[in-house]
Structures are given as structure tokens and as C-alpha cells.
Amino acid sequence: MQRPHASLTALLMLYAGTSSYCATAVADAATEQAILARLAALEQNQRKLEEELDAKDARIQELEQRLAIQPAPDNTTPQSIATAPATTTPPEVATTPVTATTQVATAATPAKPGDGKEFFGRFQPGQGGFTIADTPMGSANLGLWAYVRYLNQLELDKSYTDSFDRTFEIDRRNDIQFNKVNLSFSGWLFDPNFRYLTYVWTNNTAQGDGAQVVVAGHFKYRFNPAVDVGVGIDALPGTRSMYGSFPYWNKVDMRTMSDEFFRPSYTSGIWSAGVLNEGQGLTYKLMLGNNLSQLGVNAAKLDGALDTWSGRLQWQPTTGEFGPQGGWGDFEMHQHLATQFGLSATYSREDRQSQPGTEDVNNSQIRLSDGTRLFVPDAFASGGSVERATYQMVSADAALKYQGFDLSTAFYSRWLDSFKTQGYVPVDNLYDYGFEVQTSYMFLPRSVQGYIASSKILGEYGNPWDTAVGVNWYPMRNRLVRVNGELLYTHDSAVGNSSAPYVVGGDGPALNTNIEMKF
């Protein structure tokens, strides 16, 4: 009886062991299949992520190539059509040589040519304003710069007497003007290296005068970071303010008197600009143009010589940058000492037919140091007049920024000679020089800035000077909107026009307040 019982027990144990083994084998197979499926899914996700990262890297690389050569441009917003002895500056929307100071907007990565992606309606402050379209075939950006100014010149003397004992009445103003408007359109077409800039610029204080509205622009092609060639209308880089820094100035659309007096202006021509050493912010621009100031001049009145040259070399040795477009003021609050040095030179053979009128856009009339225009009939009160003259000018500047503090200096030197005259003119050459000093401090970071700016001209027909004390308030804690107030004192001003607080011969204080907007 025990043997059958033992056999049954053995059979039951064998059955139980076999069942357990089979169940374990089945479970192991299911687990292995689940693991393999998860591994396959992970590999597929990894490949997808790698493809996305490659696409993003390509876009970033293409964006860096497109922005590699900017001292602005194209966070350039037309570089200022700035003022000379007789007007001021439209913002530069894409004309400046590019420096290491250019900042890339992270909010909007452009479409890569050929990737099939398109973007519309993005806002890129400092990078062209509103992006109307960014497609594989090109892009279009809309920028705006404008300001309203209240100007009070009632405390100026009512008249002035020039170096030749001629007395002139001064038209003193007390008014509010929507002073300037600049609408710019910029982008690239077919190839990101081929860029365009067009703009409409108005000088509203000269309503009804010729060239009160200007339509201008240029094309540029970047061969490499060191060679960015442009053709069209652009700034002759004869001073720091003509090198793409506009409108990042302490003042609103206004230079010091000495800068206004000595500088060249805007003309049509061909130029090359680029970065020679990115790490030290070493950039240059060299331009061949029609004359010192073509805006407002009929092409038929140009002399056809094409002999206006201007060039600038700029160096930022300590940090490789100097804030947006190398401008004035330490809005960015540099934590390390930033320095910038520049050297410019300009040569031009000028004649009276290629000089715009006193109220034409960006008038760069050549003047004596008492404000008398060189080419006006009987300029020297001798019965004769100058028909042609050679203009040569050099400028050197140095600046530093540190923790909200900015200090800038510049020196100017100008020669006028090789006169072609009609009648008797008592001189055959002129030499004038001058300097400026500007300093500013951010009393409240990204909000309130105070500044002082002063300059002097030492010339053969007088030594005029100016000093300004002003405050800038940025209510949105960015550069999009600025409220400015300035008290300006001039002594025998050598420059002046309706768009600026300066008036030729002005002696005394003037007040101007401004509300400026730029994107």
C-alpha cells in the first residue's frame, strides 16, 4: 500500500516542477520581448532627437554666419543720417560695419534656406525690428525710429556778428516738433550673405524744403568676416559718430558742436567693411564716394571726379566689444573695463555745385569757424568767392566703460586748401582743429542716466564752444523708449539748422526735451 502512495507522490512532484519551469520560461520570454521593444523605441527616439539637434545646430551655424559681420548692421538701422553744420541723422538700419558688440536675438532663429520653414510677425528689438517674413528664400524686417522734441531758444542773443563785421538776426524758436521719422526695410534675398537696406527718412522741421523726405538705401554682400562689400548710399566713416553708433548716443539725434563742424556726411559710393580680429574687436571700413554729402544734391551737379575717400580703423582691446554698435553710455553696466580706440581720415575735392542747401538732409556744408559757409558768394567779404577746395580731415578718439560709467574723448583736425577762386580771396588755405569730451553715468541701472558733453573748435575765424548737461530716462528699462532733457549752452555756434538745437552764431542757453522710440 505504501509503494503506490509513494509513486503517486513522485508523480505529483514531477508535475509540479514541470509546470513551474514552463511558467518561468513563458514569463522570461515575455519580459525579454518587452525589453527589446523598449530598446527599439528608445533607439528610434534617440535617432529622432539627433536629427532635431543636427537641424538646430545647422540653423544656429547659419544664423551666426548671417550675423558674424555686423559694427551693426545688420543691426544696423540706417546708421544715422546725422547732422552736420546743418541737419541730423536718420537711424542706421543696417549700414554699419559689424563688430563683436553685436548681440544675437535668441527669441527668433531665422529659417535655414531650404529647410522649408517660414516665420512671420516676430519682434526682434535691435535686430531689425519686426520680422515681416523670414523664409528659405529671404527675409524682410521693418524698423522704426522717431522722436518728438520741444525746443526753447528764447534765451539766445537776438543777433550775432561774424568775423567780417556782418550782423545777422537769429531766428529763435520755441516750439514742439515731431522732428524726425525713419522707416527702414532690411533683410536678405536668395543668399543670407546678400543683404539689402532701404529707408524713408523725413526731416519734419524742414517741411516744404527740398530733400525734406529722402528715400535711400544700399546692397551688401559678405564674402567673409573681413570683406563685406556694399554699394549705394552710406556714411563716410570720418568720425566715431559716422561709424554705425547711431542712435546709441548720450544726446538724442545730436552731436557735439565740434563733431558737427568737422565730420563728413552721407553719399553714394562703394565700400568694404569687416572684422580683422574678432577677439579684440578690431574692425575697419573704407569707402569711395561721390562727395562729402550727396543727399539733396542733383546728380547732374556732381563734378564727376569720384575722388572722395574715407576710412576708419576701430579697436576694442580689453573686452572685444563696447556695447551695442560701439555707442556712448554704459547702459549695459560693464563689469569688466571695456575700452575702444578709433582713427579716421577723409579726403575730398569739393566744389560749390556739390554742396547742398542749408536745410537739405544731413547738410555737411564746409564752414569757417565763425559759421560762414566756404562756398557762399563773398564769403570773406572781399568781393571774391571760392569755387573749389580740397577737404582733408583726421580724427582720433578713445573711450572707456565700467559699471555704468562712460568717458569718451575725440580730437579733430581739418585742412582746406588748393582753392580755385573767382575774384579776390585773402587766403589760399585754412586749418582748424578741435576736441570733445563726454561722460555719463547710470545712476539707476537700466533706468536713469546723467551726462555732460562739451566741445571746442579752435579756428582761424573764431573759437566757438558748447557744453550740455542732460538726463536720460528709460521708462521700460530697455532702449526701445527714451525720455531726454538737456540744457545746452553755446558760445558763437559755428553750426546750426532747424532740426538741431544749434543755430549759427547762437550765444546763450537753449533747452530741449525729447521722447524717442526705436525698434
VEXKE-809351 format. One record per residue (C-alpha): residue number from 1; x negated, z, y negated. Coordinates in Angstrom, 3 decimals. Layout:
// residues N
SITE   i        x        z        y
SITE NUM        X        Z        Y
...
END
This chain:
// residues 519
SITE   i        x        z        y
SITE   1    0.000    0.000    0.000
SITE   2   -2.893    0.701   -2.362
SITE   3   -4.508   -2.717   -1.834
SITE   4   -1.522   -4.755   -3.058
SITE   5   -1.305   -2.390   -6.025
SITE   6   -4.997   -2.923   -6.867
SITE   7   -4.639   -6.717   -6.605
SITE   8   -1.699   -6.711   -8.993
SITE   9   -3.640   -4.616  -11.450
SITE  10   -6.575   -7.002  -11.323
SITE  11   -4.348   -9.996  -11.882
SITE  12   -2.725   -8.354  -14.873
SITE  13   -6.120   -7.537  -16.384
SITE  14   -7.332  -11.118  -15.897
SITE  15   -4.207  -12.497  -17.550
SITE  16   -4.532  -10.161  -20.489
SITE  17   -8.211  -11.099  -21.026
SITE  18   -7.474  -14.803  -20.846
SITE  19   -4.617  -14.524  -23.353
SITE  20   -6.781  -12.571  -25.773
SITE  21   -9.551  -15.131  -25.583
SITE  22   -7.178  -18.041  -26.193
SITE  23   -5.573  -16.314  -29.163
SITE  24   -9.003  -15.601  -30.674
SITE  25  -10.108  -19.203  -30.181
SITE  26   -6.991  -20.547  -31.835
SITE  27   -7.412  -18.152  -34.792
SITE  28  -11.080  -19.110  -35.213
SITE  29  -10.219  -22.835  -35.252
SITE  30   -7.544  -22.326  -37.948
SITE  31   -9.939  -20.290  -40.079
SITE  32  -12.640  -22.935  -39.790
SITE  33  -10.215  -25.671  -40.858
SITE  34   -9.121  -23.608  -43.872
SITE  35  -12.734  -23.018  -44.902
SITE  36  -13.562  -26.715  -44.555
SITE  37  -10.529  -27.635  -46.649
SITE  38  -11.548  -25.199  -49.369
SITE  39  -15.107  -26.536  -49.350
SITE  40  -13.824  -30.098  -49.709
SITE  41  -11.609  -29.051  -52.628
SITE  42  -14.488  -27.238  -54.308
SITE  43  -16.754  -30.260  -53.902
SITE  44  -14.089  -32.501  -55.407
SITE  45  -13.645  -30.111  -58.371
SITE  46  -17.405  -29.931  -58.865
SITE  47  -17.683  -33.724  -58.980
SITE  48  -14.839  -33.836  -61.492
SITE  49  -16.486  -31.183  -63.692
SITE  50  -19.826  -33.002  -63.525
SITE  51  -18.142  -36.237  -64.632
SITE  52  -16.468  -34.427  -67.553
SITE  53  -19.752  -32.782  -68.577
SITE  54  -21.555  -36.142  -68.452
SITE  55  -18.870  -37.650  -70.665
SITE  56  -19.128  -34.757  -73.140
SITE  57  -22.929  -34.985  -73.181
SITE  58  -22.673  -38.684  -73.930
SITE  59  -20.271  -38.014  -76.786
SITE  60  -22.492  -35.303  -78.223
SITE  61  -25.533  -37.564  -77.999
SITE  62  -23.650  -40.382  -79.717
SITE  63  -22.449  -38.025  -82.461
SITE  64  -25.999  -36.783  -83.021
SITE  65  -27.194  -40.379  -83.343
SITE  66  -24.455  -41.138  -85.856
SITE  67  -25.260  -38.098  -87.960
SITE  68  -29.000  -37.967  -87.413
SITE  69  -29.780  -39.567  -90.745
SITE  70  -27.531  -38.223  -93.208
SITE  71  -29.616  -36.047  -97.093
SITE  72  -25.713  -36.675  -96.738
SITE  73  -24.197  -39.138  -96.496
SITE  74  -22.542  -39.692  -94.366
SITE  75  -21.597  -36.510  -95.515
SITE  76  -22.296  -38.344  -98.445
SITE  77  -19.464  -38.553 -100.555
SITE  78  -20.370  -41.128 -103.142
SITE  79  -23.202  -39.260 -104.410
SITE  80  -22.088  -38.611 -107.829
SITE  81  -21.739  -41.303 -110.232
SITE  82  -23.202  -38.829 -112.538
SITE  83  -23.673  -38.573 -116.224
SITE  84  -26.423  -39.859 -118.355
SITE  85  -26.565  -39.778 -122.053
SITE  86  -23.030  -40.843 -121.783
SITE  87  -20.976  -40.007 -118.717
SITE  88  -20.800  -38.156 -115.466
SITE  89  -20.669  -38.523 -111.752
SITE  90  -18.286  -39.658 -109.045
SITE  91  -18.924  -37.758 -105.883
SITE  92  -21.145  -39.347 -103.413
SITE  93  -19.340  -40.006 -100.248
SITE  94  -21.921  -41.402  -98.059
SITE  95  -24.752  -42.619 -100.006
SITE  96  -27.440  -40.012  -99.800
SITE  97  -30.494  -40.106  -97.570
SITE  98  -29.951  -37.775  -94.712
SITE  99  -31.732  -34.507  -94.339
SITE 100  -31.875  -31.680  -91.877
SITE 101  -29.363  -29.851  -94.049
SITE 102  -26.530  -31.947  -92.682
SITE 103  -24.065  -29.922  -90.640
SITE 104  -22.058  -31.327  -87.722
SITE 105  -18.343  -30.607  -87.627
SITE 106  -17.558  -29.059  -84.235
SITE 107  -13.815  -29.401  -84.632
SITE 108  -13.777  -33.143  -84.197
SITE 109  -16.010  -35.031  -81.809
SITE 110  -15.812  -38.756  -82.530
SITE 111  -14.715  -41.143  -79.859
SITE 112  -17.533  -42.809  -77.999
SITE 113  -17.486  -46.614  -78.221
SITE 114  -15.978  -47.927  -75.026
SITE 115  -14.592  -44.661  -73.674
SITE 116  -11.034  -45.664  -74.538
SITE 117  -10.276  -42.525  -76.550
SITE 118   -8.783  -42.594  -80.032
SITE 119   -8.229  -39.856  -82.633
SITE 120   -6.090  -39.811  -85.743
SITE 121   -5.470  -37.421  -88.600
SITE 122   -8.286  -34.882  -88.197
SITE 123   -9.635  -32.880  -91.128
SITE 124  -13.431  -32.682  -91.380
SITE 125  -14.466  -30.969  -94.631
SITE 126  -17.951  -32.057  -95.577
SITE 127  -17.879  -34.906  -93.059
SITE 128  -15.756  -37.475  -94.873
SITE 129  -12.558  -35.503  -95.483
SITE 130   -9.588  -36.670  -93.422
SITE 131  -10.284  -38.918  -90.454
SITE 132   -7.594  -41.555  -90.655
SITE 133   -8.758  -43.147  -87.414
SITE 134  -11.681  -42.796  -85.009
SITE 135  -11.578  -45.416  -82.258
SITE 136  -14.038  -47.125  -79.914
SITE 137  -14.259  -49.989  -82.420
SITE 138  -14.760  -47.998  -85.606
SITE 139  -13.641  -45.163  -87.834
SITE 140  -12.066  -44.639  -91.256
SITE 141  -12.270  -41.483  -93.367
SITE 142  -10.539  -40.570  -96.611
SITE 143  -12.260  -38.270  -99.110
SITE 144  -11.169  -36.923 -102.480
SITE 145  -12.993  -35.287 -105.364
SITE 146  -11.285  -34.425 -108.647
SITE 147  -11.220  -31.766 -111.319
SITE 148   -9.280  -30.612 -114.367
SITE 149  -11.254  -29.480 -117.444
SITE 150  -10.394  -27.544 -120.573
SITE 151  -12.955  -28.247 -123.304
SITE 152  -13.278  -26.474 -126.651
SITE 153  -15.922  -27.804 -129.081
SITE 154  -14.410  -26.449 -132.302
SITE 155  -17.395  -24.190 -132.995
SITE 156  -19.852  -27.093 -133.173
SITE 157  -21.113  -28.194 -136.564
SITE 158  -18.872  -30.866 -138.084
SITE 159  -21.723  -33.378 -138.598
SITE 160  -25.391  -33.976 -137.855
SITE 161  -28.291  -35.805 -139.490
SITE 162  -30.649  -37.842 -137.318
SITE 163  -34.410  -38.287 -137.731
SITE 164  -33.887  -41.132 -140.222
SITE 165  -31.677  -39.107 -142.606
SITE 166  -28.469  -40.783 -141.450
SITE 167  -25.469  -38.451 -141.299
SITE 168  -22.728  -38.788 -138.660
SITE 169  -19.423  -36.995 -138.224
SITE 170  -18.877  -35.215 -134.890
SITE 171  -15.553  -35.656 -133.107
SITE 172  -14.940  -32.114 -131.912
SITE 173  -12.438  -31.735 -129.082
SITE 174  -10.008  -29.053 -127.958
SITE 175   -8.009  -30.445 -125.036
SITE 176   -7.160  -30.403 -121.324
SITE 177   -8.017  -33.453 -119.242
SITE 178   -7.670  -34.474 -115.606
SITE 179  -11.256  -35.521 -116.097
SITE 180  -12.375  -37.455 -113.027
SITE 181  -10.893  -38.692 -109.746
SITE 182  -12.801  -40.222 -106.853
SITE 183  -11.085  -41.618 -103.752
SITE 184  -13.581  -42.633 -101.075
SITE 185  -13.203  -44.522  -97.818
SITE 186  -16.047  -44.376  -95.329
SITE 187  -16.799  -44.839  -91.649
SITE 188  -18.419  -47.226  -89.177
SITE 189  -17.428  -50.573  -87.680
SITE 190  -18.282  -52.082  -84.239
SITE 191  -21.593  -50.176  -84.097
SITE 192  -21.919  -46.496  -85.164
SITE 193  -25.164  -47.437  -86.907
SITE 194  -23.312  -49.844  -89.209
SITE 195  -21.504  -47.782  -91.852
SITE 196  -19.545  -48.619  -94.940
SITE 197  -18.504  -46.773  -98.079
SITE 198  -16.034  -47.901 -100.719
SITE 199  -14.613  -45.815 -103.521
SITE 200  -12.324  -45.912 -106.517
SITE 201  -13.608  -43.791 -109.371
SITE 202  -11.883  -43.046 -112.666
SITE 203  -13.193  -41.642 -115.940
SITE 204   -9.876  -40.460 -117.344
SITE 205  -11.305  -39.276 -120.662
SITE 206  -12.119  -42.915 -121.469
SITE 207   -8.575  -44.252 -120.976
SITE 208   -8.317  -47.832 -122.193
SITE 209  -12.079  -48.449 -122.327
SITE 210  -13.909  -50.962 -120.162
SITE 211  -15.025  -49.643 -116.742
SITE 212  -12.698  -46.635 -117.023
SITE 213  -11.829  -47.474 -113.396
SITE 214  -14.609  -48.527 -111.033
SITE 215  -14.256  -49.979 -107.535
SITE 216  -17.621  -49.937 -105.768
SITE 217  -19.418  -49.204 -102.507
SITE 218  -22.101  -50.315 -100.088
SITE 219  -23.011  -51.121  -96.457
SITE 220  -25.751  -49.395  -94.474
SITE 221  -27.423  -49.953  -91.098
SITE 222  -29.548  -47.308  -89.370
SITE 223  -32.357  -48.835  -87.329
SITE 224  -33.853  -45.423  -86.534
SITE 225  -34.017  -41.995  -88.229
SITE 226  -36.788  -43.186  -90.556
SITE 227  -35.274  -46.528  -91.568
SITE 228  -31.691  -46.536  -92.845
SITE 229  -31.190  -49.683  -94.944
SITE 230  -28.391  -50.096  -97.473
SITE 231  -27.121  -52.835  -99.797
SITE 232  -24.583  -52.513 -102.593
SITE 233  -24.172  -50.001 -105.415
SITE 234  -26.053  -46.728 -105.137
SITE 235  -28.007  -44.149 -107.109
SITE 236  -31.561  -44.781 -108.240
SITE 237  -33.318  -41.637 -106.916
SITE 238  -35.178  -40.856 -110.143
SITE 239  -34.338  -37.128 -110.243
SITE 240  -33.138  -34.475 -107.806
SITE 241  -29.543  -34.793 -109.041
SITE 242  -29.636  -38.516 -108.160
SITE 243  -30.658  -37.859 -104.542
SITE 244  -27.300  -37.078 -102.965
SITE 245  -26.888  -33.473 -104.086
SITE 246  -23.629  -34.087 -105.958
SITE 247  -21.284  -32.218 -106.271
SITE 248  -23.203  -29.184 -104.985
SITE 249  -24.387  -28.171 -108.447
SITE 250  -24.111  -24.928 -110.382
SITE 251  -22.217  -26.802 -113.095
SITE 252  -19.091  -28.893 -112.497
SITE 253  -19.915  -32.592 -112.871
SITE 254  -22.580  -31.900 -115.489
SITE 255  -26.362  -31.892 -115.534
SITE 256  -28.659  -30.117 -117.954
SITE 257  -29.430  -31.997 -121.171
SITE 258  -32.956  -32.941 -120.100
SITE 259  -31.805  -34.359 -116.741
SITE 260  -29.103  -36.383 -118.535
SITE 261  -31.622  -37.677 -121.056
SITE 262  -34.381  -38.812 -118.681
SITE 263  -32.674  -39.895 -115.471
SITE 264  -31.801  -43.441 -114.284
SITE 265  -28.297  -44.209 -113.055
SITE 266  -26.397  -46.424 -110.583
SITE 267  -26.971  -50.098 -109.925
SITE 268  -26.622  -52.786 -107.274
SITE 269  -29.603  -53.282 -105.018
SITE 270  -31.201  -52.735 -101.641
SITE 271  -32.828  -49.552 -100.388
SITE 272  -34.234  -47.742  -97.406
SITE 273  -33.913  -44.011  -96.769
SITE 274  -34.664  -41.762  -93.852
SITE 275  -36.233  -38.734  -92.251
SITE 276  -40.022  -38.737  -91.888
SITE 277  -40.346  -35.240  -90.414
SITE 278  -37.109  -33.552  -89.379
SITE 279  -38.689  -30.179  -88.666
SITE 280  -39.910  -29.831  -92.258
SITE 281  -37.070  -31.722  -93.901
SITE 282  -39.353  -34.491  -95.161
SITE 283  -37.174  -37.377  -96.389
SITE 284  -37.506  -40.360  -98.698
SITE 285  -35.597  -43.097 -100.481
SITE 286  -36.968  -46.301 -102.020
SITE 287  -34.686  -48.673 -103.940
SITE 288  -34.952  -52.065 -105.636
SITE 289  -32.157  -52.638 -108.146
SITE 290  -30.851  -54.900 -110.899
SITE 291  -31.325  -52.488 -113.815
SITE 292  -31.101  -48.798 -114.720
SITE 293  -27.302  -48.783 -114.927
SITE 294  -25.145  -51.708 -113.857
SITE 295  -21.706  -50.107 -113.833
SITE 296  -19.872  -51.542 -116.800
SITE 297  -22.268  -54.484 -117.214
SITE 298  -21.174  -58.095 -116.702
SITE 299  -23.468  -59.746 -114.129
SITE 300  -23.974  -62.680 -116.496
SITE 301  -25.676  -60.289 -118.940
SITE 302  -28.367  -59.192 -116.484
SITE 303  -31.797  -60.666 -117.128
SITE 304  -32.248  -61.893 -113.546
SITE 305  -35.680  -60.323 -113.138
SITE 306  -34.683  -57.855 -110.388
SITE 307  -37.562  -55.556 -111.361
SITE 308  -36.100  -52.040 -111.285
SITE 309  -37.785  -49.740 -108.772
SITE 310  -37.098  -46.108 -107.984
SITE 311  -38.292  -43.813 -105.211
SITE 312  -38.254  -40.176 -104.186
SITE 313  -40.016  -38.008 -101.604
SITE 314  -38.437  -34.627 -100.773
SITE 315  -39.908  -31.833  -98.643
SITE 316  -38.310  -28.630  -97.273
SITE 317  -41.286  -26.949  -95.605
SITE 318  -40.152  -23.421  -94.726
SITE 319  -36.783  -23.919  -93.015
SITE 320  -36.430  -27.696  -92.749
SITE 321  -33.188  -27.567  -94.751
SITE 322  -31.899  -26.433  -98.138
SITE 323  -28.152  -26.097  -97.743
SITE 324  -25.625  -28.957  -97.861
SITE 325  -27.215  -32.070  -99.361
SITE 326  -30.097  -30.049 -100.814
SITE 327  -27.943  -28.924 -103.725
SITE 328  -28.077  -25.974 -106.122
SITE 329  -26.867  -22.429 -105.397
SITE 330  -27.185  -20.346 -102.231
SITE 331  -23.531  -20.302 -101.178
SITE 332  -24.701  -20.179  -97.534
SITE 333  -26.707  -16.940  -98.078
SITE 334  -30.046  -17.937  -96.523
SITE 335  -31.543  -15.078  -94.511
SITE 336  -34.956  -16.749  -94.478
SITE 337  -36.729  -18.093  -97.550
SITE 338  -35.813  -21.771  -97.999
SITE 339  -37.978  -23.948 -100.238
SITE 340  -37.687  -27.519 -101.481
SITE 341  -40.053  -29.791 -103.415
SITE 342  -39.420  -33.270 -104.771
SITE 343  -41.297  -36.044 -106.540
SITE 344  -39.597  -39.124 -108.047
SITE 345  -40.689  -42.198 -110.003
SITE 346  -38.754  -45.029 -111.661
SITE 347  -39.767  -48.297 -113.334
SITE 348  -37.521  -50.829 -115.060
SITE 349  -37.804  -53.664 -117.540
SITE 350  -34.686  -53.289 -119.715
SITE 351  -33.028  -55.391 -122.382
SITE 352  -30.181  -54.680 -124.749
SITE 353  -27.835  -57.055 -122.914
SITE 354  -28.056  -54.967 -119.739
SITE 355  -27.133  -51.715 -121.447
SITE 356  -23.516  -50.563 -121.010
SITE 357  -21.450  -49.262 -123.916
SITE 358  -21.354  -45.617 -124.870
SITE 359  -18.200  -44.899 -122.860
SITE 360  -18.811  -47.088 -119.810
SITE 361  -19.111  -45.455 -116.426
SITE 362  -22.288  -43.482 -115.847
SITE 363  -23.799  -44.830 -119.014
SITE 364  -27.558  -44.410 -118.865
SITE 365  -28.385  -45.557 -122.371
SITE 366  -32.056  -45.160 -123.241
SITE 367  -32.172  -42.868 -126.267
SITE 368  -34.633  -41.415 -128.704
SITE 369  -34.888  -37.628 -128.609
SITE 370  -32.500  -37.331 -131.599
SITE 371  -29.793  -39.173 -129.624
SITE 372  -30.260  -42.611 -131.236
SITE 373  -29.877  -45.422 -128.687
SITE 374  -33.032  -47.516 -128.449
SITE 375  -31.284  -50.897 -128.393
SITE 376  -28.789  -50.467 -131.245
SITE 377  -29.479  -52.672 -134.280
SITE 378  -31.729  -50.988 -136.846
SITE 379  -32.335  -48.006 -134.548
SITE 380  -35.413  -46.945 -136.539
SITE 381  -33.843  -47.558 -139.967
SITE 382  -36.470  -50.227 -140.622
SITE 383  -34.314  -53.334 -140.528
SITE 384  -35.591  -54.387 -137.098
SITE 385  -34.378  -53.841 -133.545
SITE 386  -35.809  -53.576 -130.038
SITE 387  -34.735  -56.427 -127.753
SITE 388  -36.627  -55.486 -124.587
SITE 389  -38.614  -52.473 -123.395
SITE 390  -40.252  -51.129 -120.258
SITE 391  -38.972  -47.783 -118.986
SITE 392  -41.215  -45.619 -116.790
SITE 393  -40.290  -42.086 -115.729
SITE 394  -41.570  -39.486 -113.274
SITE 395  -40.026  -36.166 -112.327
SITE 396  -41.153  -33.262 -110.169
SITE 397  -39.024  -30.338 -109.034
SITE 398  -39.302  -27.164 -106.977
SITE 399  -36.668  -24.701 -105.777
SITE 400  -36.116  -21.706 -103.502
SITE 401  -33.137  -19.893 -101.965
SITE 402  -32.930  -16.444 -100.409
SITE 403  -29.973  -14.168  -99.647
SITE 404  -27.699  -15.627 -102.308
SITE 405  -30.408  -16.119 -104.942
SITE 406  -31.422  -19.598 -106.123
SITE 407  -34.189  -20.606 -108.544
SITE 408  -34.829  -24.235 -109.485
SITE 409  -37.205  -25.929 -111.920
SITE 410  -37.904  -29.539 -112.857
SITE 411  -40.280  -31.438 -115.139
SITE 412  -39.620  -34.882 -116.641
SITE 413  -41.954  -37.374 -118.297
SITE 414  -40.937  -40.769 -119.755
SITE 415  -42.798  -43.708 -121.301
SITE 416  -41.185  -46.567 -123.259
SITE 417  -43.478  -49.445 -124.179
SITE 418  -44.002  -53.229 -124.114
SITE 419  -41.391  -53.618 -126.835
SITE 420  -40.059  -57.060 -127.654
SITE 421  -38.676  -56.754 -131.167
SITE 422  -36.761  -58.685 -133.778
SITE 423  -37.763  -57.778 -137.313
SITE 424  -39.936  -54.788 -138.161
SITE 425  -40.042  -51.781 -135.801
SITE 426  -42.501  -48.997 -136.812
SITE 427  -43.554  -48.068 -133.240
SITE 428  -44.657  -50.002 -130.175
SITE 429  -44.314  -47.209 -127.619
SITE 430  -42.690  -43.804 -127.172
SITE 431  -43.472  -40.799 -124.983
SITE 432  -41.079  -37.917 -124.320
SITE 433  -41.165  -35.086 -121.793
SITE 434  -39.038  -32.099 -120.928
SITE 435  -38.121  -29.465 -118.374
SITE 436  -35.243  -27.419 -116.997
SITE 437  -34.773  -24.051 -115.269
SITE 438  -31.681  -22.969 -113.353
SITE 439  -30.988  -19.730 -111.494
SITE 440  -27.903  -18.430 -109.726
SITE 441  -26.808  -15.511 -107.553
SITE 442  -23.850  -14.918 -105.228
SITE 443  -22.544  -11.572 -106.473
SITE 444  -19.812  -11.675 -103.826
SITE 445  -20.869  -13.728 -100.758
SITE 446  -18.899  -16.969 -100.439
SITE 447  -16.723  -15.945 -103.378
SITE 448  -18.268  -15.222 -106.814
SITE 449  -21.451  -16.801 -108.204
SITE 450  -23.083  -16.457 -111.609
SITE 451  -25.644  -18.888 -113.041
SITE 452  -27.842  -19.627 -116.044
SITE 453  -29.170  -23.113 -116.801
SITE 454  -31.462  -24.144 -119.641
SITE 455  -33.485  -27.225 -120.566
SITE 456  -35.521  -28.677 -123.410
SITE 457  -36.690  -32.124 -124.497
SITE 458  -39.957  -32.491 -126.382
SITE 459  -39.857  -35.889 -128.035
SITE 460  -41.183  -37.886 -130.927
SITE 461  -37.899  -37.608 -132.849
SITE 462  -36.878  -34.008 -132.221
SITE 463  -36.935  -31.200 -129.681
SITE 464  -33.311  -30.571 -128.613
SITE 465  -32.387  -27.918 -126.050
SITE 466  -29.404  -26.401 -124.258
SITE 467  -28.538  -23.161 -122.453
SITE 468  -25.470  -22.454 -120.329
SITE 469  -24.079  -19.276 -118.746
SITE 470  -21.351  -19.720 -116.165
SITE 471  -19.351  -18.251 -113.294
SITE 472  -18.064  -19.992 -110.161
SITE 473  -15.209  -18.530 -108.111
SITE 474  -14.367  -19.903 -104.652
SITE 475  -10.843  -18.538 -104.007
SITE 476  -10.659  -19.825 -100.414
SITE 477  -14.206  -18.633  -99.610
SITE 478  -15.300  -22.221  -98.961
SITE 479  -16.420  -25.195 -101.044
SITE 480  -13.070  -27.024 -100.978
SITE 481  -11.835  -25.444 -104.222
SITE 482  -13.878  -24.040 -107.123
SITE 483  -12.826  -22.421 -110.385
SITE 484  -15.554  -22.564 -113.029
SITE 485  -16.033  -21.169 -116.505
SITE 486  -19.058  -21.949 -118.694
SITE 487  -20.281  -21.194 -122.194
SITE 488  -22.697  -23.918 -123.326
SITE 489  -24.934  -23.782 -126.395
SITE 490  -26.644  -26.972 -127.553
SITE 491  -29.175  -27.482 -130.338
SITE 492  -29.189  -31.050 -131.728
SITE 493  -27.957  -32.516 -128.451
SITE 494  -29.678  -35.781 -127.506
SITE 495  -26.895  -36.847 -125.099
SITE 496  -23.137  -36.972 -125.104
SITE 497  -19.949  -38.751 -124.059
SITE 498  -16.267  -37.992 -123.673
SITE 499  -16.431  -36.920 -120.016
SITE 500  -19.029  -34.171 -120.593
SITE 501  -19.143  -31.102 -122.880
SITE 502  -22.163  -32.628 -124.624
SITE 503  -21.750  -34.573 -127.868
SITE 504  -24.665  -36.380 -129.546
SITE 505  -26.034  -34.224 -132.367
SITE 506  -23.933  -31.241 -131.279
SITE 507  -25.212  -27.904 -132.583
SITE 508  -23.439  -24.721 -131.574
SITE 509  -21.382  -23.250 -128.702
SITE 510  -18.791  -25.039 -126.567
SITE 511  -16.533  -23.621 -123.861
SITE 512  -15.366  -25.456 -120.761
SITE 513  -13.367  -24.259 -117.769
SITE 514  -12.746  -26.344 -114.651
SITE 515  -10.731  -26.416 -111.448
SITE 516  -12.470  -28.648 -108.904
SITE 517  -11.348  -29.849 -105.479
SITE 518  -13.430  -31.744 -102.929
SITE 519  -12.926  -32.709  -99.297
END
